[in-house]
Amino acid sequence: MAYVISDAADGLTAEQILAEGTELDINGSEAVAEGLSANTDYTVAVAAVSGDVYSEVAMADVTTMKGFMMDYDATDIVFATVSASVISGTSADSKHKLSAVFDNGSGTTFTTELWCALGADGILPDGTYTVGSGEEVLTMVPGKIWSAIEFQGSVLTVAGDPNEYGAAVSGTMTVSGDRIVFDMVINDDYAFTGSFAGEVKVAFESQIGSDLTEDYHAEFDLSGSSDYFTAYSWIEDGFVRFIINDYEGDNFQAEILWNTPVVPTGTFTAATGAAGETGTFKIGRASLTGIIEGTGLCIRDEGFQYGQQGYHGAPAYSGEITVTDNNDGTWTLSFDLYDDIGHNFTGSYTGEMGTMWF
């Protein structure tokens, strides 16, 4: 038995292959072809003879790996650090896509994208994460490598001159407490194993402009001449806006989706969908200077400032707002809300409430 590997193997006869090709050990498990160029198409032609009877020619087209692709096992790599960030999902969601880069301190890295269910602490939960398709929790995105500077998914980079790369096609990453173990197949045929001592932790980034770094409780003192508690009817635009303005303190704003010319009372939760439903509050968004659009709290370190210095935005993403008519000339508005990264902000005010345009 013999083979020929060439970019021009078409048309060879069994006799030519056996006379000119490389002999194969019929009992051997594999043969290694030397001297091939990287990222090149070849044809493999194989033939056999028994006595004076020749086989038909078996042929297969193959493409060699790119020159920067690993063609060896990479085992027992010990990673020293990890950095991670959330690609999609907020602290209020049940599923998140995470990017993490493990580094051994000498330039060898393992980059992965995976689906998980982070808790409020942002720590990657224990479990066995498996390389595969789909977006189910505990799934790692397979690696794809287009060039030495363009790849995605789960990819091992071995430092060198030049660097070499391995795309994870199967295997697992097992997270157990403060230890992570890697056991994968890269570039279809080679092993990658390693470990990391520590946990993967991310800090959620607000997608609606929240500046909160911890929970916050607002106290309102509306004894000044510039303070006010007012409900404004904007039912032509489908909502009623409540404002509690403490001129020397914070400003709270709630926009309740509403379509009748009366002050809404009851308990209201966050709107869902593009339009929202009547009787829910608009999710908030904060500007770079902390000004609230929709529903939320503008925390003001030194009260009202024309330049908006010391303003911090706490836009509402979820929670409850309750408006009560006390039937004694006073109203109570209380809120127990959360931004989109899990910080809670609360407050309440009872007093006379002005109304406009009802």
Summary of the structure (lengths in Angstrom):
residues: 358
radius of gyration: 32.3
end to end distance: 94.4
largest distance: 112.3
contacts: 1105
relative contact order: 0.11
helix: 3%
strand: 49%
